[in-house]
Amino acid sequence: MKQNIGTIDSMVRISCGLTLLAWSIAKMAREKPSGGQLFVSLMGAQKVAEGITRYCPLTDALGMDQKKTRITA
């Protein structure tokens, strides 16, 4: 599996994924879990996994490589 996202993007994905996971788990702890909360927790877990492995299947399917994209000021 080839890495196709950069370091900053992976850090953003990990932090956003952990935020989604924390929100959905806290919400499910207070009330009965619904389908929406389970969906959000799965999406958060997916973003954390993408950040850790630095591989995004959607980016790969679209043929983009975000590691090669540079923003210059």
C-alpha positions as CSV (number, residue, x, y, z in Angstrom):
1,M,0.0,0.0,0.0
2,K,1.6,3.2,-1.2
3,Q,1.3,6.3,1.0
4,N,-0.6,9.0,-0.8
5,I,-1.3,11.8,1.7
6,G,1.2,14.1,3.3
7,T,2.2,14.6,6.9
8,I,0.1,17.6,7.7
9,D,-3.0,16.1,6.0
10,S,-2.5,12.9,8.1
11,M,-2.3,14.9,11.3
12,V,-5.5,16.8,10.4
13,R,-7.2,13.5,9.6
14,I,-6.1,12.0,13.0
15,S,-7.3,15.0,15.0
16,C,-10.6,15.3,13.2
17,G,-11.2,11.6,13.4
18,L,-10.5,11.5,17.1
19,T,-12.9,14.5,17.6
20,L,-15.7,12.7,15.7
21,L,-15.0,9.5,17.8
22,A,-15.1,11.3,21.1
23,W,-18.3,13.2,20.2
24,S,-20.1,10.1,19.0
25,I,-19.0,7.9,22.0
26,A,-20.0,10.6,24.5
27,K,-23.4,11.0,22.8
28,M,-24.0,7.2,22.7
29,A,-23.0,7.0,26.4
30,R,-25.8,9.5,27.4
31,E,-28.6,8.0,25.3
32,K,-29.5,5.0,23.2
33,P,-27.2,4.7,20.2
34,S,-28.8,5.6,16.9
35,G,-27.7,4.8,13.3
36,G,-26.4,8.4,12.8
37,Q,-24.1,8.2,15.8
38,L,-22.8,4.8,14.8
39,F,-22.1,6.2,11.3
40,V,-20.2,9.2,12.7
41,S,-18.1,6.9,14.9
42,L,-17.3,4.7,11.9
43,M,-16.3,7.7,9.8
44,G,-14.1,9.0,12.6
45,A,-12.4,5.6,13.0
46,Q,-11.8,5.6,9.2
47,K,-10.2,9.0,9.3
48,V,-7.9,8.0,12.2
49,A,-6.9,4.9,10.2
50,E,-6.2,6.9,7.1
51,G,-4.1,9.3,9.1
52,I,-2.0,6.6,10.7
53,T,-1.4,4.6,7.5
54,R,-1.2,7.8,5.4
55,Y,-3.2,6.1,2.7
56,C,-6.6,7.2,1.5
57,P,-8.5,4.8,-0.8
58,L,-10.7,7.6,-2.3
59,T,-7.6,9.7,-3.2
60,D,-6.1,6.6,-4.8
61,A,-9.3,5.8,-6.7
62,L,-9.4,9.4,-8.1
63,G,-5.8,9.1,-9.1
64,M,-4.6,12.0,-7.0
65,D,-1.4,12.1,-4.9
66,Q,-1.5,14.7,-2.2
67,K,2.1,14.1,-1.2
68,K,3.3,15.6,-4.4
69,T,1.0,18.7,-4.1
70,R,3.0,21.7,-2.8
71,I,1.6,25.0,-1.7
72,T,4.0,27.8,-2.3
73,A,3.5,31.3,-1.1
